[in-house]
């Protein structure tokens, strides 16, 4: 049999026969299905890269708006939109206006698949647009510094490095208020934002403690250093917190629940302090660790 022959045994292969056409079609359908599944999996993985806190924020339906006109009117009314989801591969004049407003207001935009938009939607009429609005208005870093000046106190601020659980964020804001901190600074990416769950978990502290949202926390740290602040973060390899001078203008860095403080932020800190622990496990909940460090700062400030 010559190379490339279409004979199999004594039977000639006819690619146009009914039986083989069905086999080819089934193979093609299976291949297409597999390709589509792989593409969908890759797309879903890309969608999920944003931040795991999306799973938490999805529970806060009070802060969600669906539909192009609803979201556009929210922007025009001056509402703060923390996050905007846009369905891939759709167009339209109203949609273009929404995207223009989002960019003008520095909103985080995520382009996601139609399947994911459908799964996120509660109304089923999202029109390719879902907005997550802040449940409370943000302040500025300048507002936080001005609050310290008004009280004639050395600035005391919390800077959060990727706190993704809204309950942790609310608890940290509550602690910040109780220890006399002048404000909390959070990044706009990969971070729980001011959702209704956060507001509830703060037990009303967001009404008294300014929360500022910034694009780059390392740049913010550098700017605050120019204002005279020193920065400390908690890490097991640090010096015992009781031996660290935490008086004067101070910024407390609180790291992510699982990863802790990121290496670049840790490098930017003036002090690395450790919390003494004598139990069988080696870490504290992020909001609890923040409280322990914050109260040591308060003790030294008193």
N, C-alpha and C positions, 0 to 999 in steps of 0.2 A: 504494500500500500504506500503510495507516495505521500510525502509530507504535505499536510494541508488538505488531504482528501476528505470529502464529506461522507464517506461510507463508514458505517459501523456494522461490522459483520457482513451479512448478505443484504441487510436492509439499507436502502439509501435514505439519508436524512433529508427531509423536505421541510425547510423552514416555514413553508406556507401551509403545511397540513393543519387541519383543525386541532389535532392532539398537541402538536408541537407549538402551535400558536397559543393555545391555552397555557402550556407549560412556560413559554417565554413571557406571556403576559403576567402570570403569577410570579415569576422570578423578578420581572421588572417592578411589579407592584410591591413585592417584599423589599426590593432594593430601595425603591422610592420611599417606602414607609420607614426603612432603617435610616436613610439619609435625612428624612424629615425629622425623625426622632433625635438623631445626632445633632442636627441643626438646632432643634428646640432645646435640647439639653445644654448646648453651648450658649444659646441665647439666655436661657434661664440662669446659667452660671454667671453670665455677664451681668444680668439684672441683679443677682444676689450679691455682687461684689460691693455694692454701695455701702451697706452697713447692716449689721444684724438687728439694729434697733428698729428697722422698718417693721419687724414682727411685733414689736411692742407698740409702736406708734399706730399700727392698724387698729388697735383696740379703741383708740380715742376718736370715735366717729363724730363727736361734737365739733371737732376741728377740721372736718373734711368737707370739701365742696366738690361737686361733680358737674361737668358740663361747661362748654366754652363760655357762654354768656355769663353764667354764675361766677366763674373765676375771674373773667374780665371785669365785671362790675365790682367784685371784691377789691381788686387792685385799684380801681378808680375811686372807691370809697375810702382808700387809705388803709385797708387791713394788711397786717403783716403775714405774708405767705412764707413759711419756712421751707417748704419743699413742693416741687411741682413735678407730676408724672405726666409725660406725653407719650402717646402711642406712636410707635415707629411707623414710618412710611405713610403718613396722612398729611393732608394739606388743607388750606382754607384761609380766607381772609381773617375771620375771627380768631382762628388759631394763631395766625401770624401776629395778630394784635396782642394775644395773651403772652406769646413768647417774647415779644418786644417789651411788654410791661415787666415780665419776669427778669429779663436781663437788666432793665433799668433799675429794678429794685434789688438786684444782686441775689435773686432767689436761686437755690440749688435746683437744677433741672435734670431729671432722669428720663431718658428715652427707654421705654420698655415694650415688650411684645404685647400683641393684642390679647393673647391668652392671659397674660398676667394682669392686664388692665381689667379684664372681665372678672378675674378672681378677686381683685381688690375692690371692685365696685359693689356698692350696696344697692344702688337704684337700678343698675342695668342700663342706664342712659348716660354714660359718662362722656360720650362723644369724643373719646380719645384724650380727655383731660381730667385729671384729679389733682386738687390742691390740698395741701395740709397747712392749715392756718394756725398761727400762734394763738394760744389761749390767753396770752398776756403780752403786753407791749414790752419790747426790749429797751434797755437804756444804752448809754454809750460808756466807754471806758472813762471818758472825761467826766461824766456824771458821777461815777464812782469816786474818782479823785476829789471832785468838788464836795461830795458828801463828807469825806474825811476832813477837808478844810473847814467846812461849816461847823464841824464838831471840835475843831482844833485838836485833832488826833493824828498820830502817825497812820498812814494808810495801811489797811489790812485787807487783802483780797484773796479770794480763792480763784485758782485757774484750773479748769478741768480738762484732762487730756484723754478724751474719748470715753466718757461715761455713757453707756448705751442703755442702761435700764432706767426708765422714767421714775420708778420708785426710789432708786438710789439718788437720782438728780434732785427729786423733791426733798428727800431726807437731808442731803448736803446743803441745800438752800436754807432749810430749817435750822440746821446747825450753824451755818454762817450767820444767820440772824441772832441766834442765842449767844454766840461768842463775841458779838459786836463787830463782825466783819463789815466792811463798807460796800461790798458787792461781790458778785460771782461772774467770772468770765468764762464763756464756753466757745468752742470752735463751731463753725457752721456745718462742717462735714464730719461724718462718722461719730455722731454725738446725739444723745437724746435732747430734744428741744422743749420749748414751753408748751406742752400739751395739757389737756385737762387733767390727766393722771398726775402729771408733775405738780400742777397747781394744788391739787387735793393733797398729795403726799407732803407738800411743803407746809401744810396746816396754816395757810394764810401768810407765810413768810414772804412770798413773792410780792405782797403789797408793801413791804417795808425794805426789802433787800434788793437793790438793782441787779438785774442780770443783763450783761452785755454779750453780744454775739460777734465774734471776729472771724476773719478769714484765715489768719495764720497766727497761732498762739506763740510760736517762737519769736516772730517779729514783735508781737505785743509784749512779750517778756523783755525784749531788748529795749523797747520804748519805755517800759516802766522802770527799768534799771536806770535810765537817764533821769527819771523822776526821784531816784534815791531808794527804790525798793530793792530788797534782797529776797532771794527765792530759795525755798526748801521743799524737797519732796521726800516721801517715805520709801525706804528700800531696806531689805533685810541686811544688805552689806554695808549700810551706813553707820555713822557714829550714833551711839545711844542718844535719843532725843533730849534727855535731861542734861546732857553735856554740851548741847548746841545752843549758841546764843541766838534766841529767836525774838529779841526785843527790837524796837524801832520799826521802820516801814518794812512790812513783810508780805510776801506772797506765798501762799501754800498751794503746791501743785498736787492734784489728786489724779492718780492714774486710772487706766481702764480696769474693769472688773477682772479680766483674765490675764491681760498682758502687763498690767502695771503701767508705769510711766515709760513712754517711748524713749529710746536711747538718745535721740537728738535733744529732746526736752530735758532729760536727765542731765545731759552734758551742759545744758544752759543754766542749770541750777547752781547756786552758790554753796548750798549745803545739801547733803544727803543724810537723812536721819533714820534711825531704826526704832521701831516700837518693840519694847521688851515683851516676849511671849514665852510662856512656860508650859503650854499645853502639848497635845499630841499632833495637832495639825499646824501648818506653817503659815497660814495667812488669815487675814480678817476680811470681812465684807468691805467693799470700797467706801461706803458711807460711814461704816463704823471706824475704819482706819482714819478717815478724814476727821471724824469727831475727836478721836484720841489725840491726834496731832494738833487740832485746833484748840483743844482745851489746854494743852501744854503751852501753846503760844499765848493764850489768854492768861494763864497762870504767871508766865514771865512778864507779860505786859502790866499785870497788876502789881 
